[in-house]
Amino acid sequence: MKNLLKIFSLLAVAFALAAAPAVFADKATKEAKERTFTGELKCAKCALKESDTCQNVLETEVKGAKHNLWLEANEVSKAFHETVCKEPKKATVTGKVKQEGGKMVLTAAKIELAK
């Protein structure tokens, strides 16, 4: 009986190790996928008082919970910053999301004012 238990335990561990790469591959694929978010685009320094420097932050709601998506300071985000620095605006942002340093960071490919 003890040998049978050992065999089942070893099989369970082997199965878990074999399945682990597939689980992580699915997670990486989801994170790399471009998504679109709508919310209020604000300046982290001027409106939110959460930063020492100006940076775009999209306040949005996903599955009933509010989230701040910090926009990476790329060309798209920098070009749009003057529009929201002093006054928040409703906007739609398309890009890829990743977690970095405890914050959700959105690399924007496209930003538009919401209609």
C-alpha positions in Angstrom: 0.0 0.0 0.0 2.8 2.4 0.8 4.5 1.7 -2.5 1.3 2.4 -4.3 1.0 5.8 -2.5 4.6 6.6 -3.4 4.0 5.8 -7.1 0.9 8.0 -7.2 2.8 10.8 -5.5 5.6 10.6 -8.0 3.2 10.5 -10.9 1.4 13.6 -9.5 4.7 15.5 -9.2 5.8 14.5 -12.7 2.4 15.6 -14.2 2.7 19.0 -12.4 6.2 19.6 -13.7 5.2 18.6 -17.2 2.2 21.0 -17.1 4.0 24.0 -15.6 5.6 25.3 -18.9 2.2 25.3 -20.6 0.6 27.3 -17.8 3.4 30.0 -17.9 3.3 30.1 -21.7 -0.5 30.9 -21.6 0.1 33.7 -19.0 2.9 35.2 -21.2 0.7 35.1 -24.2 -2.1 36.9 -22.4 0.2 39.6 -21.2 1.7 40.2 -24.6 -1.8 40.7 -26.2 -2.8 44.2 -27.1 -5.9 45.4 -25.3 -8.1 48.5 -25.2 -9.1 50.3 -22.0 -11.4 53.3 -21.5 -11.3 55.6 -18.5 -10.1 58.9 -17.2 -6.6 59.8 -18.3 -4.8 62.0 -15.7 -1.4 63.3 -14.8 0.2 61.4 -12.0 1.9 64.5 -10.7 -0.7 67.2 -11.2 -4.0 65.4 -10.7 -3.2 62.3 -8.6 -0.3 63.8 -6.6 1.3 60.3 -6.8 4.6 61.2 -8.6 7.3 63.9 -8.6 7.2 64.0 -12.4 4.5 64.2 -15.0 3.3 60.9 -16.3 0.0 59.7 -17.8 -2.2 57.4 -15.7 -5.5 55.9 -16.9 -8.0 55.3 -14.2 -10.3 52.5 -15.4 -12.7 49.9 -14.1 -12.1 46.2 -14.9 -14.5 43.6 -13.6 -16.0 46.0 -11.1 -12.7 47.1 -9.6 -10.9 50.4 -10.1 -7.4 50.2 -11.4 -4.6 52.7 -12.3 -2.7 51.9 -15.4 0.5 53.9 -15.6 1.4 54.7 -19.2 4.9 54.0 -20.2 6.7 57.2 -21.2 6.9 56.3 -24.9 6.3 58.6 -28.0 2.5 58.0 -28.0 2.1 58.8 -24.3 4.4 61.8 -24.4 2.7 63.3 -27.4 -0.7 63.1 -25.6 0.4 64.4 -22.2 -0.2 68.1 -22.8 -3.9 67.3 -23.4 -4.4 65.8 -19.9 -1.7 67.4 -17.7 -3.8 70.2 -16.2 -7.3 68.7 -16.7 -8.2 64.9 -16.8 -10.0 63.7 -19.9 -12.0 60.6 -20.8 -9.8 58.5 -23.2 -9.4 55.2 -24.8 -6.0 53.7 -24.8 -4.8 50.6 -26.7 -1.6 48.8 -25.8 0.1 46.0 -23.9 -0.1 45.7 -20.2 2.6 44.3 -17.9 3.2 44.4 -14.1 6.3 46.3 -13.1 7.4 47.3 -9.6 3.9 46.7 -8.1 2.2 48.9 -10.8 0.3 47.9 -13.9 2.2 49.6 -16.8 0.4 50.1 -20.1 2.6 50.6 -23.2 0.3 52.7 -25.4 0.2 52.1 -29.1 -2.8 54.5 -29.6 -4.6 57.1 -27.4 -7.9 58.8 -28.4 -10.3 61.1 -26.5 -13.4 59.1 -25.7 -16.6 60.2 -27.5 
